[in-house]
């Protein structure tokens, strides 16, 4: 990898994050009410986020196939793909906690971090709780 490519990595990282954040804002995923409306299948269901997900999959699925045909990524020596394929208690409990948090608050980490700019008290509380959970996870599981 050339020195020039190393200098471009932060620029491409910033551009990717900016594009992701704009997508979250435009789609309405930083609005907890919209997300809860999407998750409320038995009530006044808002299917618009399903269209956002379908659009994301329509772009990501063929793009992944194209990218993985390359020998290596543009800015790295190899691809870093998940090696673990089994379903264990950590995966299930993490998925359950994520789903419960998403359903109760209408937020998940990406939209919450993007939504910090709104200074919405719900978003601020969610991000504080998320950081607290990360610290608690580190103290209880990672250090042992």
C-alpha positions in Angstrom: 0.0 0.0 0.0 1.5 3.4 -1.0 2.0 6.3 1.3 -0.5 8.3 -0.8 -3.2 5.7 -0.1 -2.4 5.9 3.7 -3.1 9.6 3.6 -6.4 9.1 1.9 -7.8 6.7 4.4 -9.1 9.3 6.9 -10.7 11.3 4.0 -12.5 8.2 2.8 -13.5 7.2 6.3 -14.9 10.7 6.9 -16.8 10.7 3.6 -18.2 7.2 4.3 -19.4 8.3 7.8 -20.9 11.5 6.4 -22.8 9.6 3.7 -24.0 7.0 6.3 -25.2 9.8 8.6 -26.9 11.7 5.8 -28.7 8.5 4.8 -29.9 8.0 8.4 -31.2 11.6 8.5 -32.9 11.5 5.1 -34.5 8.1 5.9 -35.8 9.3 9.2 -34.0 6.7 11.3 -32.8 9.3 13.8 -36.4 10.0 14.6 -37.3 7.6 17.5 -41.0 8.1 16.7 -40.6 6.9 13.1 -38.6 3.8 14.2 -41.2 2.9 16.9 -43.9 3.4 14.2 -42.1 0.9 12.0 -41.8 -1.6 14.9 -45.5 -1.3 15.9 -46.8 -4.1 13.7 -50.0 -4.4 15.7 -50.8 -0.7 15.8 -50.4 2.2 13.4 -47.6 0.6 11.4 -45.3 2.8 9.3 -43.8 0.7 6.5 -41.5 3.4 5.1 -38.4 2.1 6.9 -38.9 -1.3 5.2 -38.4 0.5 1.9 -35.2 2.0 3.3 -34.0 -1.5 4.3 -34.9 -3.0 0.9 -33.1 -0.2 -0.9 -30.0 -0.7 1.2 -30.1 -4.5 0.5 -30.6 -3.9 -3.2 -27.4 -1.9 -3.3 -25.3 -3.8 -0.7 -25.9 -7.3 -2.0 -24.5 -6.9 -5.5 -21.8 -4.5 -4.3 -20.5 -7.1 -1.8 -20.3 -9.7 -4.6 -18.3 -7.3 -6.7 -16.0 -6.1 -4.0 -15.2 -9.6 -2.7 -14.1 -10.7 -6.2 -11.1 -8.4 -5.7 -7.9 -9.9 -4.3 -7.7 -7.2 -1.6 -9.5 -4.0 -0.5 -8.2 -0.7 -1.8 -6.7 0.5 1.4 -5.8 -2.7 3.2 -3.7 -5.8 2.5 -6.6 -8.3 3.1 -10.4 -8.4 3.8 -11.4 -8.6 7.4 -14.5 -10.8 7.4 -16.2 -12.5 10.4 -14.7 -15.9 11.0 -17.1 -17.1 13.6 -20.2 -18.7 12.1 -21.8 -20.4 15.1 -24.8 -19.1 17.1 -24.0 -18.9 20.8 -25.4 -17.3 24.0 -23.4 -14.1 23.6 -24.8 -13.6 20.1 -28.3 -14.3 21.1 -28.2 -12.2 24.3 -26.5 -9.3 22.4 -29.2 -9.5 19.7 -31.9 -9.6 22.3 -30.5 -6.5 24.1 -30.1 -4.7 20.8 -33.7 -5.5 19.8 -35.2 -4.6 23.2 -33.3 -1.3 23.3 -34.3 -0.5 19.7 -38.0 -1.3 20.5 -38.1 0.7 23.7 -36.1 3.8 22.7 -36.6 3.8 18.9 -32.8 4.2 18.5 -29.8 2.1 17.8 -26.1 3.2 18.0 -25.7 4.6 14.5 -28.8 6.8 14.4 -28.3 7.8 18.1 -24.8 9.1 17.4 -26.0 10.9 14.3 -28.9 12.3 16.3 -26.6 13.8 19.0 -26.5 17.0 16.8 -30.2 17.5 17.5 -29.6 17.8 21.3 -32.8 15.8 21.8 -32.8 14.8 25.5 -34.0 11.2 24.6 -31.0 10.8 22.3 -28.6 12.2 24.8 -29.9 9.8 27.5 -29.7 6.9 25.1 -26.1 7.6 24.1 -25.2 8.1 27.8 -26.8 4.7 28.6 -25.1 3.1 25.6 -21.7 4.3 26.8 -22.5 3.1 30.3 -23.3 -0.3 28.9 -20.1 -0.4 27.0 -18.1 0.4 30.1 -20.0 -2.1 32.1 -19.4 -4.8 29.4 -15.7 -4.0 29.5 -15.5 -4.2 33.3 -17.5 -7.4 33.6 -16.6 -9.4 30.5 -13.5 -8.1 28.7 -11.2 -7.6 31.7 -11.8 -11.1 33.1 
